[in-house]
Amino acid sequence: IKQFIHKAIRTPRNRFLIYDDQYGCELEDLIGANATRELLNDEIPRVIKEAIIYDDRIESVSNFTIQQMGDKTYISFSVTLVNGGTIESEVTI
């Protein structure tokens, strides 16, 4: 599940024909869109949730922390699984 989460977030949505239109994330487009910090703080959780929530093993995605340091954005969040487990995940863009 950790591998799915990481790969789904790192793969740009609709860029590779091998994947269907549900797979991938629009995070790369969002970061490159010259958006305000406020917009990014609202949209980053949304696009990450959309990238992984359709997986039957995932119940919810929450507890987002977004930090900007220089030209990097650090994102951490919790993924609650349908079996009751929790996975803490991090992404750096």
C-alpha positions in Angstrom: 0.0 0.0 0.0 2.9 2.4 0.8 4.3 1.7 -2.7 0.9 2.4 -4.3 0.5 5.7 -2.4 4.0 6.9 -3.3 3.8 5.9 -7.0 0.2 7.2 -7.5 1.2 10.6 -6.1 4.5 10.8 -8.1 2.9 9.8 -11.4 1.3 12.7 -13.3 -2.3 12.0 -14.2 -3.3 11.6 -17.8 0.4 11.7 -19.0 1.1 8.1 -19.6 -1.3 6.0 -21.8 -0.5 2.8 -19.8 -2.6 4.1 -16.9 -6.3 4.8 -16.8 -7.7 8.3 -16.1 -8.1 7.5 -12.3 -4.4 6.7 -11.8 -1.9 9.5 -10.9 -2.0 12.9 -9.4 -2.2 16.5 -10.6 0.3 17.7 -7.9 3.1 18.5 -10.4 0.7 20.7 -12.5 -0.5 22.4 -9.3 3.0 23.2 -8.0 4.1 24.5 -11.5 1.0 26.8 -11.8 2.5 29.7 -9.9 -0.3 29.5 -7.4 -0.4 31.4 -4.1 0.6 29.7 -0.9 -3.0 29.8 0.3 -4.3 28.0 -2.8 -1.6 25.4 -2.6 -2.5 24.7 1.1 -6.1 24.1 0.0 -5.4 22.2 -3.2 -2.5 19.9 -2.2 -4.6 17.8 0.2 -7.4 17.6 -2.4 -5.3 16.3 -5.3 -3.5 13.8 -3.0 -6.8 12.5 -1.7 -8.1 12.2 -5.3 -5.0 10.3 -6.3 -5.3 7.5 -3.7 -8.8 7.4 -2.2 -10.2 5.3 -5.0 -8.1 2.3 -3.8 -10.4 -0.2 -2.0 -7.9 -0.6 0.8 -7.9 3.1 1.8 -10.6 4.4 4.1 -9.5 8.1 4.4 -6.6 10.5 4.0 -6.1 13.2 6.7 -3.8 15.2 9.0 -2.0 17.1 6.2 1.1 19.2 7.1 2.6 21.3 4.3 5.9 23.1 4.8 7.7 25.2 2.2 11.5 25.4 2.6 13.3 27.2 -0.2 12.2 25.6 -3.5 10.9 22.4 -1.9 7.5 21.6 -0.5 7.3 18.9 2.2 3.9 17.2 2.6 3.1 14.7 5.3 -0.3 13.0 5.9 -2.0 10.0 7.4 -3.8 7.3 5.4 -6.3 5.2 7.3 -6.9 1.7 5.9 -10.2 -0.2 5.8 -8.6 -2.8 8.1 -8.1 -0.1 10.8 -4.4 0.4 10.2 -2.7 3.8 9.6 0.1 4.7 7.3 2.1 7.9 7.8 3.3 9.2 4.4 5.6 12.0 3.2 6.1 13.5 -0.2 8.7 16.1 -1.2 8.2 18.1 -4.3 
